[in-house]
Structure formats: structure tokens, C-alpha cells
Amino acid sequence: MVIGSGNRLRGNNISVGPLTISNTRGGPGTLMVLIVLGLGILALAVYGGVRAIGVNDSPAGPDTTTSRQDTAGADHAPETSASGTEGPDSENPLADEQRRPILKDRAVVASVLPGVDAVPSGWTKESGPKIFKGSAAQCRPTPPDALFCGRVQYEAPATNNGFVFDVFPFSSVDAAKSAYQKAKQDNPPSMALPGIGDESHAFDKQKDSSHDVRAAVRVGSVVVGFTYRLDAEEWNRTYDSDHLEILTRMFTHRVQQALDGRTPTARTSL
């Protein structure tokens, strides 16, 4: 091997990377073999590195991503209730409303009508409570799907104002909805009333000797009516919108208690 000025070197050692070769007679040939061998190993190492890098760009890459996405999807799958129904379906308000109970027992319907212990002190009962089958003449013109109609009437001696509570349980929520919408169509809202129950509105009716302010409310499968009867000439002075709301809300609370399977106990003292 010639290095620098071209002087021949003998007996010296030559270092190639980690290898040290003696510069003997057979040394150069051996050196060439080792150099070729080293270049081959280096080429294989470079090729292997390229292959290793290329794996991430191969079709296997998308498969890995899909797997991660599938796992994330499983983590966010809809919750399932004990009955096997998916969470969103079990919380469907329309389905829940259709499952709401029906008041089919006459005694339960009668218990919804407030007794003297549920109304303000001093009120006297004019009539009732009366409960009739929905098909009875006394319930007309109640829609045919009404199971019963019930009523109780009170009077406040101090003002001569009258108070009438009417209850109409229906055979289904849909039937109650239809009846309520028909009542609202026949008597559009004309008085203010905060939202009560599932649907509610208030209106007034002028009669010869009285001015009636009425509230209609639907609670599930039951429609109730409350009439605040005032003297025709004095109604503007004696009418209290808070009383209309309080008494109507008390009545609908009693209905809800019955629908929940509890004894109606709601009352008011104004």
C-alpha cells in the first residue's frame, strides 16, 4: 500500500475502523478482502435500516390507526341499562310519557278532588264531590275517552266567590292530549297563567251574574279544570291572579300524587 510520498511500508500496522492489519507480505490481500467484507456488512446494515423505516409507511400503518379508532369507539359506546335498552332510548321522553299511569279507580279519582282540609279556611262546600263514569250523561260533553268526570264546588262566604274543581282522567295520554287541545281550541288563552303540569292555559267567561276565570291543565293522562267564579260587577276588584295559580297548582299536585301511586295530600291556605 502506498501512503503519502509513495515510500513502501513494511512491518507496520494499518488500522481500518476497529481492525488492525499488519503490513506483511500477505497483508494487502487480506486487507482488500476485509474491506470488501466490511462494505458488504455496511450495505446490509443500511438496507435493513431503510426496510425498518419503510414499515411505518407500509399498508400495515392504517390497520394500526383503525384499531385505535375502534378502541375509542368502544369507550364511547351508548350505555346499556339493566334491561338491555340503550341509554338514549330509555330516556326518550315520548316513550316515558306513553308509560305514564292511568287513573282507573273511582275512589282514587275521588281522592284527587280537594276536601275541606285542603282548601283555605272558611270555605264551605256547595256540592260534591261527585264522580261519574265518562259515559254518563252528567259528564257530557266530555270526550268519549274519559274514564270518569268528577267535580267539587266551594264558596268563600267573605267574598261570595265560588271555586269549582273538575277532573277528567282519560284512557291514555294521547286521549288526554286531544281533549286538552280541543278545550284550548274552544277556549283560547285570554288570561295570564304560569306553566303548570304538562300543558296549561287560562281564559275567562262572562255570564249574567258572574265572571268566571278558568284554568285548564293536562297532567299526563288527566285533564283538570279550575273555575274561579266572581261577581260580574266586582270581579275586577276581587280577582287575584295569584289565587288562580296557587289553587290550580295545588289541584294538579294532587293529581300527580295520585298518578305516582300516593294518597293526594296537597293543600293550600292562601
C-alpha positions in Angstrom: 0.0 0.0 0.0 1.4 3.5 -0.9 0.7 6.3 1.5 1.8 9.9 1.3 5.1 10.2 -0.6 4.9 6.6 -2.0 7.5 5.0 0.3 6.8 1.4 0.9 6.0 0.5 4.5 6.7 -2.9 5.9 6.2 -4.3 9.3 3.8 -1.5 10.3 0.3 -1.9 11.4 -2.7 -0.4 9.5 -5.9 0.4 11.3 -9.2 0.3 9.4 -12.0 1.1 11.8 -11.9 -1.4 14.6 -9.5 -3.7 12.6 -5.7 -3.6 12.8 -3.8 -5.3 10.0 0.0 -6.0 9.9 1.7 -4.7 6.7 3.3 -8.0 5.9 3.6 -9.7 2.5 0.1 -11.2 2.7 -1.4 -8.2 4.4 -2.7 -6.2 1.5 -4.6 -9.1 0.0 -6.2 -9.8 3.4 -6.9 -6.1 3.7 -8.8 -6.0 0.5 -10.9 -9.0 1.5 -11.8 -7.4 4.8 -12.6 -4.1 3.2 -15.0 -5.7 0.8 -16.5 -7.7 3.6 -16.9 -4.6 5.7 -18.5 -2.7 2.9 -20.9 -5.6 2.4 -21.9 -5.6 6.1 -22.3 -1.8 6.0 -24.6 -2.1 2.9 -26.7 -4.8 4.6 -27.0 -2.6 7.7 -28.1 0.4 5.6 -30.6 -1.7 3.6 -32.0 -3.1 6.9 -32.4 0.4 8.3 -34.3 1.5 5.2 -36.6 -1.5 5.5 -37.3 -0.8 9.1 -38.2 2.8 8.4 -40.4 1.7 5.4 -42.5 -0.5 7.6 -44.3 2.5 9.1 -45.2 3.7 5.6 -46.5 0.3 4.5 -50.2 -0.8 4.4 -49.9 -2.0 8.0 -50.0 1.6 9.2 -53.6 2.3 8.5 -54.6 -1.0 10.2 -53.0 0.2 13.4 -54.9 3.5 13.2 -58.2 1.7 12.6 -57.6 -0.4 15.7 -57.1 2.7 17.8 -60.2 4.2 16.4 -62.2 1.1 17.1 -61.0 1.1 20.7 -62.0 4.7 21.1 -65.4 3.9 19.7 -65.9 1.1 22.2 -65.1 3.5 25.0 -67.8 5.8 23.8 -70.5 3.2 23.0 -74.0 4.0 24.3 -74.6 3.0 27.9 -76.9 0.0 28.4 -79.4 -0.3 31.2 -80.0 -3.4 33.2 -83.0 -4.3 30.9 -80.7 -4.2 27.9 -82.1 -1.0 26.5 -79.6 1.6 25.3 -79.4 4.7 27.4 -80.8 7.3 24.9 -83.8 5.1 24.1 -84.6 4.6 27.8 -84.5 8.4 28.3 -86.9 9.1 25.4 -89.4 11.5 26.8 -92.1 10.4 24.4 -91.7 6.7 25.4 -91.7 7.7 29.1 -94.9 9.8 28.7 -96.8 6.9 27.0 -95.9 4.7 30.0 -97.4 7.2 32.5 -100.2 5.6 34.6 -103.9 5.9 34.1 -106.4 6.7 36.9 -108.9 3.8 36.5 -110.2 3.5 40.1 -113.2 5.7 41.1 -112.0 6.0 44.7 -108.6 7.3 43.5 -110.3 9.8 41.2 -112.5 11.0 44.1 -109.4 11.4 46.3 -107.9 13.9 43.8 -110.7 16.3 44.4 -109.7 18.5 47.4 -111.6 18.1 50.6 -112.3 20.9 53.2 -108.9 20.2 54.8 -107.1 21.0 51.5 -108.8 24.4 50.7 -108.5 27.7 52.6 -110.0 28.1 56.0 -113.6 29.4 56.0 -114.6 27.9 52.6 -117.8 26.0 52.6 -118.7 23.1 50.3 -121.5 23.9 47.9 -121.7 20.4 46.4 -119.8 17.2 45.8 -117.6 15.5 45.5 -119.4 13.8 42.6 -117.8 11.1 40.4 -119.5 9.8 37.3 -118.5 7.3 34.6 -117.2 9.0 31.5 -120.2 7.7 29.5 -122.7 9.1 31.9 -125.0 12.0 30.9 -123.6 14.1 33.7 -120.2 14.1 32.0 -121.3 15.3 28.7 -119.9 16.9 26.6 -116.7 15.3 27.9 -114.8 13.4 25.1 -115.7 9.7 24.9 -112.3 8.5 26.0 -112.7 10.0 29.5 -112.9 7.2 32.1 -114.6 9.5 34.7 -115.6 13.0 35.4 -115.5 14.4 38.9 -116.4 17.8 40.5 -116.5 19.5 43.9 -117.6 23.1 44.5 -116.8 25.6 47.3 -117.8 29.1 48.3 -115.9 31.7 50.2 -118.5 33.4 52.4 -116.5 36.5 52.9 -116.5 37.4 49.2 -119.3 35.2 47.8 -116.7 33.9 45.3 -117.1 30.4 44.1 -114.4 27.8 43.3 -115.0 24.7 41.2 -112.6 21.8 40.7 -113.2 19.4 37.8 -111.1 16.3 37.0 -111.2 14.1 33.8 -109.0 11.0 33.8 -108.5 9.5 30.3 -107.7 6.1 28.9 -104.4 7.2 27.5 -102.0 10.2 27.4 -102.9 10.7 23.7 -106.6 10.9 24.5 -105.9 13.4 27.3 -103.8 15.5 24.8 -106.6 15.5 22.3 -109.1 16.6 24.9 -106.9 19.3 26.2 -106.2 20.7 22.7 -109.9 20.6 21.9 -110.6 22.6 25.1 -107.9 25.1 24.2 -109.2 25.5 20.7 -112.7 26.1 22.0 -111.5 28.5 24.7 -108.2 30.2 23.7 -106.0 31.6 26.3 -107.0 35.1 27.4 -105.6 35.3 31.0 -102.1 35.0 32.3 -101.1 31.7 33.9 -97.6 30.4 34.6 -96.8 27.0 33.1 -98.3 24.2 35.2 -98.3 20.5 34.6 -97.6 19.3 31.0 -99.9 21.8 29.3 -101.9 24.7 30.8 -103.7 27.9 29.9 -106.3 30.3 31.4 -109.3 32.1 30.0 -112.3 34.0 31.2 -116.1 33.7 30.6 -118.6 36.5 31.2 -122.0 35.3 32.5 -125.1 37.2 33.6 -124.3 37.4 37.3 -120.7 36.1 37.4 -117.4 36.4 35.7 -115.5 33.1 35.5 -111.8 32.9 35.3 -110.8 29.3 34.4 -107.6 27.3 34.2 -107.2 24.1 32.2 -104.2 21.8 32.8 -103.1 18.4 31.5 -101.0 16.2 33.8 -100.1 13.0 31.9 -103.4 11.2 31.2 -105.5 13.5 33.3 -107.1 16.9 32.4 -108.2 19.2 35.2 -110.2 22.4 35.2 -110.4 25.0 37.9 -113.0 27.8 37.9 -112.6 31.0 39.9 -116.2 32.4 40.0 -116.5 36.1 40.8 -119.3 38.6 40.9 -119.8 40.0 37.5 -119.7 43.6 38.7 -116.9 43.2 41.3 -114.6 40.7 39.6 -112.0 43.3 38.6 -111.7 44.4 42.2 -111.8 40.9 43.9 -109.9 38.8 41.3 -106.4 37.8 42.4 -104.3 36.1 39.7 -102.1 34.6 42.4 -105.1 32.8 43.8 -105.8 31.3 40.4 -102.3 30.0 40.1 -102.0 28.7 43.7 -105.3 26.8 43.7 -104.7 25.4 40.2 -101.2 24.3 41.2 -102.5 22.6 44.4 -105.1 20.7 42.4 -102.6 19.5 39.8 -100.2 18.4 42.6 -102.9 16.2 44.0 -103.4 14.7 40.5 -99.6 14.0 40.2 -99.6 12.4 43.7 -102.4 10.0 42.6 -100.6 9.2 39.3 -97.5 8.4 41.4 -99.5 5.9 43.4 -99.6 8.1 46.5 -102.5 9.5 48.5 -103.2 13.1 47.4 -102.3 15.4 50.3 -101.5 18.7 48.6 -103.3 21.6 50.2 -103.2 25.4 50.4 -104.1 28.1 52.8 -103.7 31.1 50.5 
